[in-house]
Amino acid sequence: MKNRNKGWSDKSKDLASALHKELQLTHSNWHLLRSNSKRRAAEQLSAALCQLLQDGEISEIEELLIQSSRWLRGEIKDPGCSNH
């Protein structure tokens, strides 16, 4: 079924959500992937896409895009585990 107001199909929303779930850092892979800047950028981009398709706040979408760009440029570094 299509969202008549925004033009996004449920399938597109489900696919974006599945992609984000695949790219999202989790408790089990955080130590392995936390400093992979391209992976972190992709995670932020997929989150922005999900927000866009779900009619999220423009400012939140923009912030996710900015964060993604900052990861790609190396302006953000993971601070490491707070337990160490």
C-alpha positions in Angstrom: 0.0 0.0 0.0 1.3 3.5 -0.8 1.4 6.4 1.5 -0.8 8.8 -0.6 0.5 11.9 1.2 4.3 11.3 0.7 4.5 8.8 -2.1 6.6 6.2 -0.3 5.5 2.6 -0.5 5.5 0.4 2.5 8.0 -1.8 0.7 10.5 1.1 0.3 10.1 1.9 4.0 10.7 -1.8 4.9 13.7 -2.0 2.7 15.3 1.1 4.1 14.6 -0.2 7.6 16.2 -3.5 6.8 19.2 -1.8 5.4 19.6 0.4 8.4 19.3 -2.7 10.7 22.0 -4.4 8.7 24.4 -1.3 8.9 23.6 -0.4 12.5 26.3 -0.9 15.0 25.2 -3.2 17.8 26.5 -4.3 21.1 28.0 -7.4 19.5 29.9 -5.6 16.6 30.6 -2.2 18.2 34.2 -3.0 19.1 35.0 -4.4 15.7 33.3 -1.6 13.7 33.4 1.5 15.9 36.4 3.2 14.2 35.4 2.2 10.6 34.5 5.7 9.3 32.8 4.5 6.1 30.6 2.1 8.1 29.7 4.8 10.6 28.9 7.2 7.7 26.7 4.5 6.0 24.9 3.9 9.3 24.1 7.6 9.6 23.0 7.8 5.9 20.6 4.9 6.3 19.2 6.4 9.5 18.6 9.6 7.5 16.9 7.7 4.7 14.6 6.0 7.2 13.7 9.3 8.8 13.0 10.8 5.4 10.7 8.0 4.4 8.9 8.1 7.7 8.3 11.9 7.4 10.8 12.7 10.1 11.8 16.2 11.2 13.9 17.9 8.5 16.4 19.2 11.1 17.0 15.6 12.4 17.5 14.3 8.9 19.9 17.1 8.2 21.9 16.4 11.4 22.2 12.7 10.4 23.5 13.8 6.9 26.0 16.2 8.5 27.2 13.5 10.9 27.7 11.1 8.0 29.7 13.7 6.1 31.8 14.4 9.2 32.6 10.7 9.6 33.7 10.5 5.9 36.0 13.5 6.3 37.5 12.1 9.5 36.2 14.9 11.6 34.6 12.5 14.0 36.5 9.8 15.9 34.9 7.3 18.2 35.9 8.2 21.8 36.4 4.5 22.7 34.8 2.5 25.4 34.0 4.4 28.6 34.7 1.2 30.6 38.5 1.3 29.7 
